[in-house]
Each structure stands twice: as C-alpha cells, then as structure tokens.
Amino acid sequence: MNQHVLGRGIALSVAASALFALLSGYTKWLAPLDGLDIFAWRIVWTLPGALLLVALSKRWPQLCALVANLARNVRLLAAFVVCTALLGVQLWIFLWAPLHGRALEVSLGYFLLPLAMVLIGRLYYREPLDALQWAGVAAAALGVAHEFFITRAFAWPTLVVSLGYPPYFMLRRRLNVDPLVAFAIEMMMLAPVCVIALIVRGSFAVVADSPLLWSVLLPGLGALSTIALGSYLRASRYLPLVLFGILGYVEPVLLVAVAVLLLGEPFTASQLGTYGPIWIAVALTAVHSARLLLRERALRAASAVSQHRAGVEHETGGERVH
C-alpha cells in the first residue's frame, strides 16, 4: 500500500470520526423529534446526497449494474439485505442514545469496536501487529477490563455497537463492492421503510409546522451523514483492517467530549479507569500512524532513488556498447 493511499485512508477515517461526533450532538437541535424519527429523516435526507456523490464520482453505471445484478442474484440480494439491516440498527442507536442519556454507553461500544476489529484482523485475516499496535490493544483491553470489573456487565447499547458492526464490515469486505455504490444501495433499501415509519408516526406533520427543521436542520443532518458515512466506508477500503480498527478510537474520544460537554451527561472519577487506558491507546495509535506514514515515505523515496540509479547505469552501459 503506497503512502498516498495510506495517508488518504487515515485522513478520511479521522474526518469521519469528527463528523460522527458532531452528529451525536446535532440531535439536541432536532426537538421535538424522537430517536426513531431522527433516524428515519436521516435516511430520507441522506439518500439524495448518496446518489449525488455517486453521480459526481461517475459511478452511476456501477450503481445501475449492481441494481440489475441484485435483481438476478438472490444470494447477493440477501447479503445486501443483511448488510442494510445491520447498518440500520447502528444508525438508529447512534441517534437514539444522545436523546435518552445513553451516549456514554454507545461511546464505550465504539471504544470496544476497534478492539474487536483489530482482533478479527489479526485472528481471521492474519494481518500482522507491530509492538505499538500490541501496546494499544493491551491498553484498550485494560480499560475494558476495568469497566467490566466496575459494572459486572456491559449496557445493551454498548454490546449492540461493539458486536454489531464487525459482521457488517466483514460481509461488506466479502462482497467486494465499491463502498460508495454499496452505501447508496443500502440507503435505497432503508428509505422506503423509513418513509412508511414517518407516515405512520405522523412525523411529516410535525416537521411541516417547523420551517427551521425542514429547511435547514434536516437537510444539514443528511449532508453531515452523507459525508461522514461516505468517508468512513471509503477509509475501510483504503486501510488494512488492523489500522482501520485502531483509528476507530478517535471517534469515541470525541463522542465522550460531546456527551459530557454538549449533552451534559455525568462523567465520574471511576470512569477514568475505563477511559484513561483507552485514551493512552489513542495516543499510541497516533504515534503508530505517524511512524507508518514516515516508513512508507522512506520506502517510496528509496525505491525512487533505486530506479533512478538503475536508469543511469542502463544509460551508461548503453553508451559503452555504442
């Protein structure tokens, strides 16, 4: 993997994490809508953005080809239905949690998720770990162990996030479909269900009575969601699964900040035993990513020098023959 692709993947992952954290706090401005309404409106407003991204990136023929393939291939269609259902649950709980004082529990799930992804990458995909990565995993595991020791259990939102996302990413990787095109298909599958839910719940009437909601806030929700999810899914294709998993620690750190500073959820001293080691894992991740970029840059420079020398030697040898 060259430096340009690796750097782009890391940048996309970090940008997606920042936007996801912003989305968590964004829900406080969408009253009187509840978690299910916000989820449904998010899908409705994200679909046009996803289709626009497909068009701008000139992937429309790929999207049409995939739709035709889904109509012919029942197994592929079933796989996409499973992917869509797994993603739908995650998108719902992400927006439901901040409205019900459960944002910290969801953030803990996102802390656990990279650990699960790293372990899957190491054990299932046989991706190697270097010393810094092992140190990051160990630090995160220490924080997880502290949380379990204090609570003797994990809240169900934590488990939904930490155990629900890995099968989704594994299935998406197995399908080997362009991430943006696949994301657009998932939004297309979710949109009809969401529209029906909004009609049944009378949400259209509620939004119609609030010009700020339908003209600014909900379109903004769709724009943020489109950019964040598109960046996240694209990063998953650019990066090795281990590095992709470890970079996932950036998002829950930001989610904790949003939960405590913007949403007013309590953060006790005992929770430092959980989050402290995980923040250390984040710092180790930053160091590892920087070292990896520098290493890739050095290898690329060495390769360029080697090719230049080979060319010079070839030219010199040619002159001697003549």
C-alpha positions in Angstrom: 0.0 0.0 0.0 1.6 3.3 -1.1 1.9 6.4 1.0 -0.7 8.4 -0.9 -3.4 5.8 -0.4 -2.5 5.2 3.2 -2.5 8.9 4.0 -5.8 9.4 2.3 -7.3 6.5 4.3 -6.1 7.9 7.6 -7.4 11.4 6.8 -10.8 10.0 5.7 -11.1 8.0 8.9 -10.2 10.9 11.2 -12.6 13.3 9.3 -15.4 10.7 9.5 -14.9 10.4 13.3 -15.1 14.1 13.8 -18.3 14.4 11.8 -19.9 11.4 13.5 -19.2 13.1 16.9 -20.8 16.3 15.6 -23.9 14.3 14.5 -24.3 13.0 18.1 -24.6 16.5 19.4 -26.7 17.6 16.5 -29.7 15.7 17.7 -30.3 18.2 20.6 -31.4 20.7 18.0 -34.0 18.5 16.4 -36.6 18.6 19.1 -39.5 17.6 19.2 -38.4 14.7 17.0 -37.5 11.5 18.9 -34.8 8.9 18.1 -36.7 6.9 15.6 -38.0 10.0 13.7 -34.5 11.4 13.5 -33.1 8.1 12.2 -35.8 7.9 9.5 -35.3 11.5 8.5 -31.6 11.0 8.4 -32.0 8.2 5.9 -34.5 10.2 3.8 -32.2 13.1 3.6 -29.0 11.1 3.1 -30.3 9.2 0.1 -30.2 12.2 -2.3 -26.7 13.1 -1.0 -25.5 9.5 -1.6 -26.9 9.4 -5.1 -25.4 12.8 -5.8 -22.0 11.5 -4.7 -22.4 8.5 -7.0 -23.2 10.8 -9.9 -20.3 13.2 -9.2 -17.8 10.4 -8.9 -19.1 8.9 -12.2 -20.2 5.7 -10.6 -23.7 5.7 -11.9 -23.1 2.8 -14.4 -21.7 0.8 -11.5 -24.8 1.5 -9.4 -27.1 0.5 -12.3 -25.1 -2.7 -12.9 -25.3 -3.6 -9.2 -29.1 -3.0 -9.1 -29.5 -5.3 -12.1 -27.3 -7.9 -10.5 -29.3 -7.7 -7.3 -32.5 -8.4 -9.3 -30.9 -11.5 -10.8 -28.9 -12.9 -7.9 -30.9 -13.9 -4.8 -27.9 -14.6 -2.7 -26.4 -11.2 -3.4 -29.7 -9.6 -2.6 -30.0 -11.5 0.7 -26.4 -10.4 1.6 -27.3 -6.8 1.0 -30.5 -7.0 3.0 -28.4 -8.4 5.9 -25.9 -5.6 5.5 -28.6 -3.0 5.3 -30.3 -4.3 8.5 -27.0 -4.4 10.4 -26.2 -0.8 9.3 -29.8 0.4 10.1 -29.6 -0.8 13.7 -26.3 1.1 14.2 -27.6 4.3 12.6 -30.7 4.2 14.8 -29.0 3.6 18.1 -26.4 6.3 17.3 -29.1 8.9 17.1 -31.4 7.4 19.8 -28.7 7.2 22.6 -28.0 11.0 23.0 -31.7 11.7 23.4 -32.0 9.1 26.2 -28.9 9.8 28.2 -27.1 6.8 26.8 -24.4 8.5 24.7 -21.6 7.4 27.0 -22.7 3.8 26.8 -22.7 4.0 23.0 -19.3 5.7 23.1 -18.0 2.7 25.2 -19.3 0.4 22.4 -17.3 2.4 19.9 -14.2 2.0 22.2 -14.7 -1.7 22.2 -15.4 -1.8 18.4 -11.8 -1.1 17.3 -10.5 -3.7 19.7 -12.9 -6.3 18.1 -11.8 -5.2 14.6 -8.2 -5.5 15.5 -8.6 -9.0 16.9 -10.6 -10.0 13.8 -8.0 -8.6 11.6 -5.3 -10.5 13.5 -7.0 -13.8 14.0 -9.3 -14.1 10.9 -7.4 -12.1 8.2 -3.9 -12.9 9.6 -2.9 -9.2 9.5 0.3 -8.6 11.5 0.6 -6.3 14.5 3.7 -4.5 15.5 4.8 -3.6 19.0 3.0 -0.3 19.2 -0.3 -1.9 17.9 0.0 -4.6 20.5 0.6 -1.9 23.2 -2.5 -0.1 22.0 -4.6 -3.2 22.1 -3.3 -4.0 25.6 -4.1 -0.5 26.9 -7.6 -0.7 25.5 -8.1 -4.2 26.9 -7.1 -2.8 30.3 -9.8 -0.1 30.1 -12.4 -2.7 29.0 -11.4 -5.0 31.9 -11.8 -2.1 34.4 -15.3 -1.3 33.0 -16.4 -4.9 33.4 -14.9 -5.1 36.9 -16.8 -2.0 38.0 -20.2 -2.8 36.4 -20.0 -6.6 36.1 -21.8 -6.2 32.8 -22.0 -4.0 29.7 -25.1 -2.0 28.9 -27.0 -3.3 25.9 -26.3 -0.2 23.7 -22.6 -1.0 24.3 -23.0 -4.6 23.1 -25.1 -3.6 20.1 -22.3 -1.3 18.8 -19.3 -3.5 19.7 -20.8 -6.8 18.4 -23.0 -5.5 15.6 -20.5 -3.6 13.4 -17.8 -6.3 12.9 -20.1 -8.7 11.0 -21.2 -5.7 8.8 -17.7 -4.8 7.8 -16.7 -8.4 7.3 -19.7 -9.0 5.0 -19.1 -5.8 3.1 -15.4 -6.7 2.6 -16.5 -10.2 1.3 -18.9 -8.6 -1.2 -16.0 -6.5 -2.5 -18.3 -3.8 -3.9 -17.3 -0.2 -4.3 -18.1 1.4 -0.9 -19.9 4.4 -2.2 -22.1 2.4 -4.5 -22.9 -0.2 -1.8 -23.7 2.7 0.6 -26.2 4.2 -1.9 -27.8 0.8 -2.3 -28.2 0.4 1.5 -29.8 3.9 1.7 -32.2 2.9 -1.2 -33.2 -0.2 0.7 -33.7 1.7 4.0 -35.5 4.7 2.6 -39.0 3.1 1.8 -39.1 1.6 5.3 -38.3 5.0 6.8 -40.9 6.8 4.8 -43.5 4.4 5.9 -42.4 4.9 9.5 -42.6 8.6 9.2 -46.1 8.5 7.7 -47.4 6.1 10.4 -45.9 8.2 13.2 -47.2 11.5 11.8 -43.7 13.0 11.6 -44.4 14.8 8.3 -47.0 17.0 10.0 -44.6 17.8 12.9 -41.8 18.8 10.5 -44.2 20.8 8.3 -45.0 23.0 11.3 -41.3 23.9 11.9 -39.7 25.7 8.9 -36.3 25.6 10.6 -36.5 21.8 10.7 -37.5 21.1 7.1 -35.4 23.9 5.5 -32.1 23.8 7.5 -31.7 21.3 10.2 -32.9 18.1 8.5 -31.0 18.8 5.2 -28.0 19.6 7.3 -28.4 16.2 9.1 -28.4 14.5 5.7 -25.4 16.4 4.4 -23.3 15.6 7.5 -24.4 11.9 7.4 -23.6 11.5 3.8 -20.1 13.0 4.1 -19.3 11.1 7.3 -20.5 7.7 6.2 -19.0 8.0 2.8 -15.6 8.9 4.3 -15.8 6.1 6.8 -16.7 3.4 4.3 -14.1 4.6 1.8 -11.5 4.6 4.6 -12.4 0.9 5.3 -11.2 0.1 1.7 -8.0 2.1 1.8 -6.6 0.9 5.1 -5.6 -2.6 6.4 -8.3 -3.8 8.8 -6.0 -3.6 11.8 -5.1 0.1 11.2 -8.7 0.9 10.3 -9.8 -0.7 13.6 -7.3 1.1 15.7 -8.1 4.5 14.1 -11.6 3.9 15.2 -10.6 5.0 18.7 -10.6 8.6 17.6 -14.4 8.7 17.3 -15.4 7.5 20.8 -12.9 10.0 22.3 -14.8 12.8 20.5 -18.2 11.2 21.4 -17.3 11.3 25.1 -16.4 15.0 24.7 -19.8 15.7 23.1 -21.7 13.6 25.6 -20.1 15.4 28.6 -19.6 19.0 27.3 -22.6 19.4 25.0 -25.2 16.9 26.2 -24.4 17.2 29.9 -24.1 13.5 30.8 -22.2 12.9 34.0 -18.6 11.6 33.9 -17.4 10.2 37.3 -13.9 9.7 38.6 -14.3 5.9 38.4 -14.8 6.1 34.7 -11.3 7.4 34.3 -10.2 3.8 35.0 -12.0 2.8 31.8 -11.3 5.8 29.5 -7.8 6.6 30.7 -6.2 3.5 29.3 -8.2 3.8 26.1 -7.0 7.4 25.7 -3.5 6.0 26.0 -4.4 3.6 23.2 -5.5 6.6 21.1 -2.1 8.3 21.7 -0.3 5.1 20.7 -2.4 4.9 17.6 -1.4 8.4 16.6 2.3 7.6 17.1 1.9 4.3 15.1 0.1 6.1 12.2 2.8 8.8 12.0 5.5 6.1 12.0 3.7 4.1 9.4 3.4 7.2 7.1 7.1 8.1 7.6 8.1 4.5 6.9 6.0 4.4 3.7 7.5 7.7 2.6 11.1 6.5 3.2 10.4 3.3 1.3 9.0 5.2 -1.6 11.9 7.6 -1.7 14.4 4.7 -1.6 12.5 3.0 -4.4 12.7 6.2 -6.5 16.4 6.5 -5.9 17.0 2.9 -6.8 15.0 3.2 -10.0 17.0 6.4 -10.9 20.3 4.6 -10.3 19.2 1.7 -12.4 18.3 4.0 -15.2 21.6 5.8 -15.0 23.5 2.5 -15.1 21.5 1.4 -18.0 22.2 4.5 -20.0 25.9 4.3 -19.1 26.1 0.7 -20.2 24.4 1.6 -23.5 27.0 4.3 -24.3 29.8 1.8 -23.8 28.2 -0.7 -26.3 27.9 2.0 -28.9 
